[in-house]
Amino acid sequence: MNITLPDGSLHEYQDGMTALQIAESISPRLAKATLAAELDGARIDAFAPIQGDHALKLLTFADENGRWAYRHTASHMLAQAVKRLYPAVKFAIGPAIENGFYYDFDTPEGFSFTAAELAALEKELANIAAENLTLERFELPRAEAVAYMQGREEPYKVELIEDLPEGAAISFYKQGEFVDLCAGPHVDSTGKIKNIKLLSVAGAYWRGSEKNKMLQRIYGTAFEKKADLDAYLAQLEEAKKRDHNKLGRELELFSTVDVVGQGLPILLPKGARVIQLLQRFVEDEEQRRGYLLTKTPLLAKRELYKISGHWDHYRDGMFVMGDAADLDDETKEVFALRPMTCPFQFMAYLNRPRSYRDLPLRYNETSTLFRNEASGEMHGLIRVRQFTISEGHLACRPDQVAEEFKGCLDLANYMLKTVGLEDDVSYQFSLWDENNTDKYIGDKASWEHTQNMMRSILIDLGIDFHEVAGEAAFYGPKLDIQIRNVHGKEDTLITIQIDFQLAERFGMTYTDSDGEKKHPVVIHRTSIGCYERTLALLIEKYAGALPTWMAPVQVKVLTITDRTDALAEQIRAELEKYGIRAESDLRNEKIGFKIREAQMQKVPYMLVLGDKEAETGVVAVRGRKAGDLGAMTLSDFRTKILEEIAERTHD
């Protein structure tokens, strides 16, 4: 057989050789490092026989798919360790994920995995690695596969097999006494998997549905080199310190309450102040760029969502008001909380006839939205059920689309730069899935035309983007500006979408220069995205020490003795006259304690006031990072901080 390697070289090998044997023929060192392979772009086991002519890539831990196979095998080893130590546990699923793996288990009532169990499992994992068990792949017809897993008393595996097509051949992997249903690929031996660390235990509904049983999910990771594992664990510790869920509560920015509901955070005064500052900044900048502010209802009749298509394509993600029986009764009035603002701003456009001279027409709104996210998806302020977004919609002529899209992207990048997130984002061009067109409205030709137009705009703008099929909105493609939280989970922060369909559905027209009625192209966009999510990311970015311009408290006036209490209050009031957010700490505590507490609260500046400062008419200034900045007059300090606020600097 002829094998083409990634460097383009062609090599002849005996038919039936494996990727590992080919690696051995090149270098024993390469064979030792080989974890899996790609055959004509498809992942395979490195120990699988190869027949015929193919392009072959050997995968090591340096390759993403090599790491995937390594950690996927680690997940099987975890399941084997669990079965050895806790035989009554039933298996669900155990995939590799970015930076690690997990496995879901159904445990007997009253049993849960604690730190002690994880420690015992890690010891057993080391034993399994030392046993150097060979992995073997075999297939069974569907009926035999069902019987096989029924015999092993693994109901979750049986359910998975029964969902597969009738004629499918089902693959399994065996290592020692352990067998698991799996598509693979895996490494050839458990001896290759070292440096496994079990990280945490969490609840997870079977198949992600809260209607199903809650299982226990063990998260873990594995690295080829111990030094890399140690570095990753150190990174996780730093992430825990920066986690907005932890810091946000410690700094009294937000809280959550069970009786209020999951995904419904309460913004406390400090957190509400930060979001107010961001909203004012965004609205002022949008006004400067020609946007017109609207304020629209938080709910509407289902008829509005039927026009837009949200009722048919997004109803499961909406909070619908009224009895379930009314949903199918067209004579009943049914309302739903809005998951988006576009239909409402379209109504503003339809308020009067439009001319081509009116376009582009730019609407913006600070919109509170509601989305019925699954409970397992909730995470602090990053994914919630009620949130506020810097939403906007632009109606424009076809010849204006490129320039208006450019303006939307310029606004988004300006916002990111101002808050200090510009270096943390990536750009995703989200396309429709032409193999699953039921998710979308519109025909193939319209989608391809719009996607090609948007791709050309992005290329002309020099945007470094990657394309992802199936992530478009149901009415058009979009540019998603993506960002990761401290735990590595990627979310969308800002979107810009080109919509070639909804204007026609809503009857939005303008009279063109030729006197003809035409439909505008609509650009949906956010400028800073969801404020709650942005706040969470800022907390993590700055470890709670927000830049001075957006800090909820910018200055703390600290007294050394009660003799300066009155003067401290005068200074606080003087600062507040200039719009500087200041507090005074007049408690009968040592000054070192007050300074430490202000540092813990991430206050940018502390003004220390004692008898000496009162007599000389100065304040001793401390910065939360720079420490002692020396004595200044109040006027000089005020000038310094006002310049910093005006420039919106971030350290």
C-alpha positions as CSV (number, residue, x, y, z in Angstrom):
1,M,0.0,0.0,0.0
2,N,1.1,3.6,-0.7
3,I,1.0,6.0,2.3
4,T,1.3,9.8,1.9
5,L,2.7,11.5,5.0
6,P,2.0,15.1,5.9
7,D,5.3,16.4,4.3
8,G,4.0,15.1,1.0
9,S,6.4,12.1,0.8
10,L,5.1,8.8,-0.6
11,H,6.1,5.6,1.1
12,E,5.2,1.9,0.3
13,Y,4.3,-0.4,3.1
14,Q,2.9,-3.9,3.5
15,D,-0.8,-4.0,3.4
16,G,-2.4,-4.4,6.8
17,M,0.4,-2.5,8.7
18,T,-0.8,-0.2,11.6
19,A,0.1,3.4,12.1
20,L,2.2,2.4,15.1
21,Q,4.2,0.0,12.9
22,I,4.7,2.7,10.3
23,A,5.8,5.1,13.1
24,E,8.3,2.4,14.3
25,S,9.7,2.1,10.8
26,I,10.4,5.8,10.9
27,S,11.7,6.1,14.4
28,P,11.3,4.1,17.7
29,R,11.0,7.4,19.5
30,L,8.1,8.5,17.2
31,A,6.4,5.1,17.8
32,K,6.6,5.7,21.5
33,A,5.1,9.2,21.1
34,T,2.3,8.1,18.7
35,L,-1.1,8.1,20.4
36,A,-3.5,7.8,17.5
37,A,-3.7,8.7,13.8
38,E,-5.6,10.4,11.1
39,L,-6.4,8.4,7.9
40,D,-7.5,10.7,5.1
41,G,-8.5,13.2,7.8
42,A,-10.5,10.7,9.9
43,R,-9.3,9.8,13.4
44,I,-8.4,6.1,13.9
45,D,-6.6,3.9,16.4
46,A,-2.9,3.8,15.9
47,F,-3.1,0.0,16.4
48,A,-5.8,-0.4,13.6
49,P,-4.7,-2.3,10.4
50,I,-4.6,-0.1,7.3
51,Q,-5.6,-1.4,3.9
52,G,-5.0,0.4,0.6
53,D,-3.6,3.8,-0.3
54,H,-4.2,6.7,2.1
55,A,-2.9,9.9,3.5
56,L,-1.7,9.3,7.1
57,K,-0.9,11.6,9.9
58,L,0.6,10.3,13.1
59,L,-0.8,12.0,16.2
60,T,1.2,12.8,19.3
61,F,0.4,14.8,22.4
62,A,1.4,17.9,20.5
63,D,-1.7,17.5,18.3
64,E,-5.1,18.4,19.5
65,N,-6.5,15.1,18.3
66,G,-3.6,13.2,19.9
67,R,-4.4,14.9,23.2
68,W,-8.1,14.0,22.7
69,A,-7.2,10.3,22.3
70,Y,-4.9,10.4,25.3
71,R,-7.6,11.9,27.6
72,H,-10.3,9.8,26.2
73,T,-8.4,6.7,27.2
74,A,-7.9,8.3,30.7
75,S,-11.7,8.6,31.0
76,H,-12.0,4.8,30.3
77,M,-9.3,4.2,32.9
78,L,-11.4,6.3,35.4
79,A,-14.5,4.2,34.7
80,Q,-12.4,1.0,35.1
81,A,-11.1,2.3,38.5
82,V,-14.6,3.2,39.6
83,K,-15.9,-0.3,38.7
84,R,-13.0,-1.9,40.6
85,L,-13.6,0.1,43.8
86,Y,-17.4,0.6,43.6
87,P,-18.9,-2.3,41.6
88,A,-22.5,-1.1,42.1
89,V,-22.0,2.1,40.1
90,K,-23.5,2.3,36.6
91,F,-21.7,4.0,33.7
92,A,-23.2,6.8,31.5
93,I,-20.8,8.7,29.2
94,G,-17.1,9.7,29.4
95,P,-15.7,11.9,26.7
96,A,-12.5,13.8,26.4
97,I,-13.1,17.6,26.6
98,E,-10.8,20.6,26.1
99,N,-8.0,20.3,28.7
100,G,-9.3,17.1,30.2
101,F,-12.1,14.6,30.4
102,Y,-15.1,13.6,32.5
103,Y,-17.2,10.6,33.2
104,D,-20.8,10.5,34.4
105,F,-21.8,7.8,36.9
106,D,-25.1,6.6,38.4
107,T,-24.3,5.8,42.0
108,P,-26.3,4.0,44.7
109,E,-28.6,6.2,46.7
110,G,-26.8,7.9,49.5
111,F,-23.3,7.4,48.0
112,S,-21.4,10.4,46.6
113,F,-17.8,10.9,45.4
114,T,-15.9,13.0,47.9
115,A,-12.2,14.0,48.1
116,A,-11.4,10.7,49.8
117,E,-13.0,8.7,47.0
118,L,-11.1,10.8,44.4
119,A,-7.8,10.1,46.2
120,A,-8.5,6.4,46.2
121,L,-9.5,6.5,42.5
122,E,-6.2,8.2,41.6
123,K,-4.2,5.4,43.3
124,E,-6.2,2.9,41.3
125,L,-5.6,4.8,38.1
126,A,-1.8,4.6,38.8
127,N,-2.3,0.8,39.2
128,I,-4.1,0.5,35.9
129,A,-1.3,2.5,34.2
130,A,1.3,0.2,35.8
131,E,-0.6,-2.9,34.5
132,N,0.0,-1.6,30.9
133,L,-3.3,-3.1,29.7
134,T,-3.6,-3.4,25.9
135,L,-6.7,-1.8,24.4
136,E,-8.6,-3.9,21.9
137,R,-11.5,-2.8,19.7
138,F,-14.3,-5.1,18.6
139,E,-17.7,-4.7,17.0
140,L,-21.1,-6.3,17.5
141,P,-24.4,-6.1,15.6
142,R,-26.9,-3.9,17.3
143,A,-29.0,-6.7,18.8
144,E,-25.9,-8.5,20.2
145,A,-24.6,-5.2,21.5
146,V,-27.8,-4.6,23.4
147,A,-27.7,-8.1,24.9
148,Y,-24.0,-7.7,25.7
149,M,-24.5,-4.6,27.8
150,Q,-27.7,-6.0,29.3
151,G,-25.6,-8.9,30.5
152,R,-23.1,-6.4,32.1
153,E,-26.1,-4.6,33.7
154,E,-25.3,-1.2,32.2
155,P,-28.7,0.3,31.4
156,Y,-27.3,3.7,30.2
157,K,-25.2,1.9,27.6
158,V,-28.2,-0.2,26.5
159,E,-30.2,3.0,26.0
160,L,-27.4,4.6,23.9
161,I,-27.2,1.5,21.7
162,E,-30.9,1.2,21.2
163,D,-30.9,4.8,19.8
164,L,-28.5,3.8,17.1
165,P,-29.8,2.7,13.6
166,E,-31.0,-0.9,13.2
167,G,-28.2,-2.1,10.9
168,A,-25.3,-0.3,12.7
169,A,-22.2,-2.1,13.8
170,I,-21.5,-1.1,17.4
171,S,-17.9,-0.7,18.5
172,F,-16.5,-1.5,22.0
173,Y,-13.1,-1.1,23.6
174,K,-11.7,-3.6,26.1
175,Q,-8.8,-3.1,28.5
176,G,-8.3,-6.0,30.9
177,E,-11.6,-6.9,32.6
178,F,-13.1,-3.5,31.6
179,V,-15.3,-3.0,28.4
180,D,-16.9,0.2,27.3
181,L,-19.2,1.2,24.4
182,C,-17.1,3.7,22.4
183,A,-16.4,5.0,18.9
184,G,-12.8,5.7,19.7
185,P,-10.0,6.2,19.0
186,H,-7.8,5.3,21.9
187,V,-4.1,4.8,22.6
188,D,-2.8,1.2,22.4
189,S,-2.1,0.7,26.1
190,T,-3.0,2.1,29.5
191,G,0.8,2.3,30.2
192,K,1.0,5.4,28.0
193,I,-1.4,7.4,30.2
194,K,0.4,9.0,33.1
195,N,0.0,12.1,35.2
196,I,-3.8,11.8,35.7
197,K,-5.4,14.2,38.2
198,L,-9.1,14.1,39.2
199,L,-10.3,17.6,39.7
200,S,-13.8,17.8,40.9
201,V,-17.3,16.3,41.1
202,A,-20.5,17.9,39.9
203,G,-24.1,17.0,39.2
204,A,-25.1,16.3,35.6
205,Y,-28.5,15.3,34.2
206,W,-28.5,12.2,32.0
207,R,-28.4,13.5,28.4
208,G,-28.5,17.1,29.7
209,S,-32.2,17.0,30.4
210,E,-33.5,18.0,33.8
211,K,-36.4,15.5,33.2
212,N,-33.8,12.7,33.6
213,K,-31.9,11.4,36.6
214,M,-29.1,13.5,38.2
215,L,-25.8,11.7,37.8
216,Q,-22.4,12.4,39.4
217,R,-19.8,13.7,37.0
218,I,-16.1,13.4,37.8
219,Y,-13.8,15.8,36.0
220,G,-10.2,15.1,35.4
221,T,-7.2,15.9,33.3
222,A,-4.1,14.1,32.1
223,F,-0.8,15.3,30.6
224,E,2.1,13.6,29.0
225,K,4.6,15.5,31.2
226,K,4.3,16.1,34.9
227,A,5.6,19.6,34.5
228,D,2.8,20.4,32.2
229,L,0.3,19.0,34.6
230,D,1.7,21.0,37.5
231,A,1.6,24.2,35.4
232,Y,-2.0,23.5,34.5
233,L,-3.0,22.9,38.1
234,A,-1.3,26.2,39.1
235,Q,-3.4,27.9,36.3
236,L,-6.5,26.3,37.8
237,E,-5.7,27.7,41.2
238,E,-5.2,31.2,39.7
239,A,-8.6,30.8,37.9
240,K,-10.3,29.9,41.2
241,K,-9.0,33.1,42.7
242,R,-10.3,35.1,39.8
243,D,-13.6,33.3,39.4
244,H,-16.3,36.0,39.3
245,N,-18.7,33.7,41.2
246,K,-16.3,33.9,44.2
247,L,-15.0,37.4,43.8
248,G,-18.4,38.9,42.9
249,R,-19.9,37.7,46.1
250,E,-16.9,38.6,48.3
251,L,-16.8,42.2,46.8
252,E,-20.6,42.4,47.2
253,L,-21.3,43.0,43.5
254,F,-24.0,40.4,43.2
255,S,-25.7,37.5,44.9
256,T,-28.1,34.7,44.1
257,V,-31.0,33.5,46.2
258,D,-32.7,30.1,45.9
259,V,-36.2,31.5,46.4
260,V,-35.7,34.0,43.6
261,G,-34.5,31.3,41.1
262,Q,-31.5,30.0,39.3
263,G,-30.1,32.2,36.6
264,L,-31.7,35.3,38.2
265,P,-28.9,37.2,40.0
266,I,-29.5,40.1,42.3
267,L,-27.1,43.0,41.5
268,L,-26.1,44.6,44.8
269,P,-25.4,48.4,44.9
270,K,-21.8,48.1,43.9
271,G,-22.5,45.7,41.0
272,A,-25.5,47.8,39.9
273,R,-23.3,50.9,39.9
274,V,-20.7,49.3,37.6
275,I,-23.4,48.2,35.1
276,Q,-25.0,51.7,35.3
277,L,-21.6,53.3,34.4
278,L,-21.1,50.9,31.5
279,Q,-24.7,51.6,30.2
280,R,-24.2,55.3,30.4
281,F,-20.9,55.1,28.6
282,V,-22.4,52.8,25.8
283,E,-25.5,54.9,25.3
284,D,-23.6,58.2,25.1
285,E,-21.1,56.7,22.6
286,E,-24.0,55.2,20.5
287,Q,-25.7,58.6,20.4
288,R,-22.5,60.2,19.3
289,R,-22.4,57.7,16.4
290,G,-25.9,58.5,15.2
291,Y,-28.1,56.0,17.0
292,L,-31.7,56.8,18.1
293,L,-32.7,55.4,21.4
294,T,-35.9,53.4,21.8
295,K,-37.6,51.9,24.9
296,T,-39.9,49.0,24.1
297,P,-42.1,46.5,26.0
298,L,-40.7,43.5,27.9
299,L,-43.4,41.2,26.6
300,A,-45.6,40.9,23.6
301,K,-48.4,38.7,22.1
302,R,-47.3,35.6,20.4
303,E,-48.5,37.0,17.1
304,L,-45.4,39.3,17.0
305,Y,-43.1,36.4,17.5
306,K,-44.9,34.4,14.8
307,I,-44.2,37.2,12.3
308,S,-40.5,37.1,13.2
309,G,-40.3,33.3,13.3
310,H,-39.2,33.1,16.9
311,W,-42.4,31.4,17.9
312,D,-41.6,28.5,15.5
313,H,-37.8,28.4,15.9
314,Y,-37.2,29.6,19.4
315,R,-40.3,29.0,21.5
316,D,-38.6,26.4,23.8
317,G,-36.2,29.1,24.8
318,M,-39.0,31.6,25.7
319,F,-40.9,32.2,28.9
320,V,-44.6,32.0,27.7
321,M,-47.3,33.3,30.0
322,G,-50.6,31.6,30.4
323,D,-52.0,28.1,30.5
324,A,-50.4,25.4,28.3
325,A,-53.8,24.6,26.9
326,D,-54.0,28.2,25.4
327,L,-50.9,27.7,23.3
328,D,-52.9,25.7,20.6
329,D,-56.0,27.9,20.9
330,E,-55.7,30.8,18.5
331,T,-58.7,32.5,20.1
332,K,-56.8,33.0,23.4
333,E,-54.5,35.9,24.0
334,V,-51.0,34.5,24.8
335,F,-48.0,36.7,25.9
336,A,-44.3,35.9,26.1
337,L,-41.4,37.7,27.7
338,R,-39.1,38.9,25.0
339,P,-35.9,36.9,24.2
340,M,-34.7,39.7,21.8
341,T,-35.6,43.3,20.8
342,C,-35.6,43.2,17.0
343,P,-39.4,42.7,16.4
344,F,-40.1,45.7,18.7
345,Q,-37.6,48.0,17.0
346,F,-39.0,46.9,13.6
347,M,-42.3,48.3,14.9
348,A,-40.6,51.6,15.5
349,Y,-39.4,51.6,11.9
350,L,-42.9,50.9,10.7
351,N,-44.2,53.9,12.6
352,R,-44.2,56.0,9.4
353,P,-43.2,55.6,5.7
354,R,-39.5,55.7,5.0
355,S,-37.5,57.1,2.1
356,Y,-34.1,56.0,0.9
357,R,-32.9,59.4,2.3
358,D,-33.9,58.2,5.9
359,L,-31.4,55.3,5.6
360,P,-29.3,54.2,7.3
361,L,-31.6,54.3,10.3
362,R,-29.8,53.2,13.5
363,Y,-31.9,52.2,16.6
364,N,-30.3,51.3,19.9
365,E,-31.8,50.2,23.2
366,T,-30.6,49.0,26.6
367,S,-32.8,45.9,26.6
368,T,-33.7,43.5,29.3
369,L,-34.3,40.1,27.8
370,F,-35.5,36.7,29.1
371,R,-34.3,33.3,27.9
372,N,-35.3,29.9,29.3
373,E,-31.9,28.4,29.6
374,A,-31.5,24.9,30.9
375,S,-30.6,24.8,34.6
376,G,-27.4,22.9,33.9
377,E,-26.2,25.8,31.7
378,M,-26.5,28.5,34.5
379,H,-23.2,30.0,35.6
380,G,-23.0,33.1,37.8
381,L,-23.4,36.2,35.7
382,I,-22.1,34.6,32.5
383,R,-25.2,32.6,31.6
384,V,-28.5,33.7,33.2
385,R,-32.2,33.8,32.4
386,Q,-32.7,37.5,32.7
387,F,-30.1,39.9,31.4
388,T,-29.6,43.3,29.9
389,I,-27.9,43.8,26.5
390,S,-26.7,46.8,24.5
391,E,-28.9,45.9,21.5
392,G,-29.2,47.7,18.2
393,H,-30.7,47.3,14.7
394,L,-29.8,49.2,11.6
395,A,-32.0,49.4,8.5
396,C,-29.9,50.2,5.5
397,R,-29.9,50.1,1.7
398,P,-27.8,47.3,0.1
399,D,-25.1,49.8,-0.9
400,Q,-24.8,50.8,2.7
401,V,-24.4,47.4,4.3
402,A,-20.6,47.1,4.1
403,E,-20.0,50.6,5.6
404,E,-22.6,50.1,8.3
405,F,-21.2,46.6,9.2
406,K,-17.8,48.2,9.4
407,G,-19.2,50.9,11.8
408,C,-20.8,48.2,14.0
409,L,-17.5,46.3,14.3
410,D,-15.5,49.6,14.9
411,L,-17.9,50.4,17.8
412,A,-17.6,46.9,19.2
413,N,-13.8,47.0,19.1
414,Y,-13.8,50.5,20.6
415,M,-15.9,49.2,23.5
416,L,-13.6,46.1,24.0
417,K,-10.5,48.4,23.9
418,T,-11.9,50.8,26.4
419,V,-12.8,48.1,29.0
420,G,-9.5,46.3,28.4
421,L,-10.8,43.1,26.7
422,E,-9.6,43.6,23.2
423,D,-6.7,41.2,23.4
424,D,-8.9,38.4,24.9
425,V,-11.3,37.9,22.0
426,S,-11.5,35.9,18.8
427,Y,-13.8,36.2,15.8
428,Q,-16.1,33.5,14.6
429,F,-18.1,33.7,11.4
430,S,-21.2,31.7,12.1
431,L,-22.8,30.1,9.1
432,W,-26.0,28.1,8.5
433,D,-26.0,24.3,8.4
434,E,-27.0,23.5,4.8
435,N,-27.6,19.8,5.9
436,N,-30.2,20.8,8.5
437,T,-32.2,23.6,6.9
438,D,-35.2,23.1,9.1
439,K,-33.5,25.3,11.7
440,Y,-33.6,28.3,9.5
441,I,-35.9,30.5,7.4
442,G,-35.1,31.5,3.8
443,D,-33.8,29.6,0.8
444,K,-30.3,28.3,-0.1
445,A,-29.6,30.9,-2.7
446,S,-30.4,33.8,-0.3
447,W,-28.2,32.3,2.5
448,E,-25.3,31.7,0.2
449,H,-25.5,35.2,-1.2
450,T,-25.6,36.8,2.2
451,Q,-22.8,34.6,3.6
452,N,-20.6,35.4,0.6
453,M,-21.3,39.1,1.0
454,M,-20.5,39.0,4.8
455,R,-17.3,36.9,4.1
456,S,-16.1,39.5,1.6
457,I,-16.7,42.3,4.1
458,L,-14.7,40.5,6.8
459,I,-11.9,39.8,4.4
460,D,-11.8,43.4,3.2
461,L,-11.7,44.5,6.9
462,G,-8.7,42.2,7.5
463,I,-10.5,40.4,10.3
464,D,-8.7,37.2,11.4
465,F,-11.8,34.9,11.7
466,H,-12.7,31.3,11.6
467,E,-15.9,29.8,10.1
468,V,-18.3,27.5,12.0
469,A,-21.2,25.9,10.3
470,G,-24.5,25.6,12.1
471,E,-24.1,28.5,14.5
472,A,-26.0,31.2,12.5
473,A,-29.1,32.8,13.8
474,F,-32.2,31.2,12.2
475,Y,-32.6,34.3,10.0
476,G,-29.0,35.1,8.9
477,P,-25.3,34.6,9.4
478,K,-23.4,36.5,12.1
479,L,-20.0,37.5,13.3
480,D,-19.6,36.3,16.9
481,I,-16.9,37.9,19.0
482,Q,-15.9,35.1,21.3
483,I,-14.2,35.2,24.7
484,R,-13.2,32.7,27.3
485,N,-13.7,32.9,31.0
486,V,-11.0,32.0,33.5
487,H,-12.0,28.3,33.4
488,G,-11.5,28.2,29.6
489,K,-15.2,28.1,28.7
490,E,-15.9,30.0,25.5
491,D,-19.0,32.2,25.2
492,T,-20.2,34.9,22.7
493,L,-19.7,38.4,24.0
494,I,-20.8,40.5,21.0
495,T,-22.6,39.6,17.8
496,I,-23.1,41.4,14.5
497,Q,-25.6,39.8,12.1
498,I,-26.8,40.5,8.6
499,D,-30.5,39.8,8.2
500,F,-31.9,39.5,4.7
501,Q,-35.3,38.1,5.6
502,L,-37.1,39.7,8.6
503,A,-37.7,43.1,6.9
504,E,-39.8,41.4,4.3
505,R,-41.7,39.3,6.9
506,F,-42.6,42.5,8.8
507,G,-43.4,44.5,5.7
508,M,-40.6,47.0,6.3
509,T,-40.1,49.1,3.1
510,Y,-38.6,52.3,1.9
511,T,-39.2,54.3,-1.2
512,D,-36.0,54.2,-3.3
513,S,-34.7,57.0,-5.6
514,D,-36.4,55.3,-8.5
515,G,-39.8,55.5,-6.7
516,E,-40.0,51.8,-6.1
517,K,-40.8,50.2,-2.7
518,K,-37.9,48.1,-1.5
519,H,-37.0,46.1,1.7
520,P,-34.0,47.3,3.7
521,V,-31.3,45.0,4.8
522,V,-31.2,44.8,8.6
523,I,-28.0,44.6,10.7
524,H,-28.6,43.2,14.2
525,R,-25.7,44.1,16.6
526,T,-24.6,44.5,20.2
527,S,-21.9,47.0,21.1
528,I,-20.7,45.6,24.4
529,G,-23.0,42.5,24.6
530,C,-24.7,41.4,27.8
531,Y,-23.8,43.7,30.6
532,E,-24.0,40.9,33.2
533,R,-21.6,38.7,31.2
534,T,-19.3,41.7,30.6
535,L,-19.2,42.4,34.3
536,A,-18.3,38.8,35.0
537,L,-15.5,38.8,32.5
538,L,-14.2,42.2,33.8
539,I,-14.1,40.8,37.4
540,E,-12.1,37.9,36.2
541,K,-9.8,39.9,33.9
542,Y,-8.9,42.3,36.7
543,A,-9.2,39.9,39.6
544,G,-11.9,42.2,41.0
545,A,-9.6,45.3,40.8
546,L,-11.7,47.2,38.2
547,P,-10.2,50.2,36.5
548,T,-10.7,53.4,38.4
549,W,-13.2,54.8,35.9
550,M,-15.6,51.9,36.5
551,A,-14.8,51.0,40.1
552,P,-17.9,51.2,42.3
553,V,-15.9,53.0,45.0
554,Q,-12.9,55.0,43.7
555,V,-11.6,56.5,46.9
556,K,-11.6,55.5,50.6
557,V,-10.8,58.3,53.1
558,L,-9.1,56.6,56.1
559,T,-8.7,58.3,59.5
560,I,-5.9,57.5,61.9
561,T,-7.5,59.3,64.8
562,D,-11.1,60.5,65.5
563,R,-9.8,64.0,65.7
564,T,-9.8,64.1,61.9
565,D,-13.3,62.6,61.4
566,A,-15.0,65.9,60.5
567,L,-12.2,66.7,58.0
568,A,-12.5,63.3,56.5
569,E,-16.2,63.8,55.9
570,Q,-15.5,67.2,54.3
571,I,-12.9,65.6,52.0
572,R,-15.4,62.8,51.0
573,A,-18.1,65.4,50.3
574,E,-15.7,67.5,48.3
575,L,-14.7,64.5,46.1
576,E,-18.3,63.6,45.5
577,K,-19.0,67.2,44.3
578,Y,-16.8,66.4,41.4
579,G,-18.5,63.1,40.7
580,I,-15.8,61.0,42.4
581,R,-17.3,58.0,44.2
582,A,-15.8,58.2,47.7
583,E,-16.4,56.6,51.1
584,S,-14.9,57.4,54.5
585,D,-13.8,54.8,57.1
586,L,-14.1,56.5,60.5
587,R,-14.1,53.3,62.6
588,N,-12.0,53.1,65.7
589,E,-9.5,50.6,64.1
590,K,-5.8,50.7,63.5
591,I,-4.8,52.3,60.2
592,G,-3.1,49.2,59.0
593,F,-6.3,47.2,59.4
594,K,-8.3,49.9,57.4
595,I,-5.7,49.9,54.6
596,R,-5.8,46.1,54.3
597,E,-9.5,46.1,54.2
598,A,-9.6,48.8,51.5
599,Q,-7.1,46.7,49.6
600,M,-9.3,43.6,49.9
601,Q,-12.2,45.6,48.6
602,K,-10.1,46.5,45.5
603,V,-10.5,50.3,46.1
604,P,-8.2,52.1,43.6
605,Y,-7.1,54.9,46.0
606,M,-6.9,55.4,49.7
607,L,-6.4,58.8,51.4
608,V,-4.9,58.5,54.8
609,L,-5.6,61.4,57.2
610,G,-3.9,61.9,60.5
611,D,-3.1,64.9,62.7
612,K,0.0,65.7,60.6
613,E,-1.9,65.7,57.3
614,A,-4.6,67.8,58.8
615,E,-2.1,70.4,60.0
616,T,-0.3,70.7,56.7
617,G,-3.4,70.6,54.5
618,V,-2.5,67.4,52.6
619,V,-3.6,63.8,52.3
620,A,-1.3,60.7,52.2
621,V,-2.2,58.9,49.0
622,R,-2.0,55.2,48.5
623,G,-2.7,53.2,45.3
624,R,-4.0,49.7,45.5
625,K,-1.0,48.5,43.3
626,A,1.6,51.2,43.6
627,G,1.3,51.5,47.4
628,D,2.5,54.8,49.0
629,L,2.3,57.7,46.5
630,G,3.3,60.3,49.0
631,A,1.5,63.4,50.3
632,M,-0.6,65.6,47.9
633,T,-2.9,68.5,48.3
634,L,-6.5,67.5,47.8
635,S,-6.6,69.6,44.7
636,D,-3.7,67.8,43.2
637,F,-5.1,64.4,44.0
638,R,-8.5,65.4,42.5
639,T,-6.8,66.5,39.3
640,K,-4.9,63.3,39.1
641,I,-7.9,61.0,39.5
642,L,-10.2,63.0,37.3
643,E,-7.7,62.8,34.5
644,E,-7.5,59.0,35.0
645,I,-11.3,58.7,35.0
646,A,-11.7,60.9,31.9
647,E,-9.1,58.9,30.0
648,R,-10.7,55.6,31.1
649,T,-7.3,54.0,31.6
650,H,-7.0,50.4,32.8
651,D,-4.0,49.0,34.5
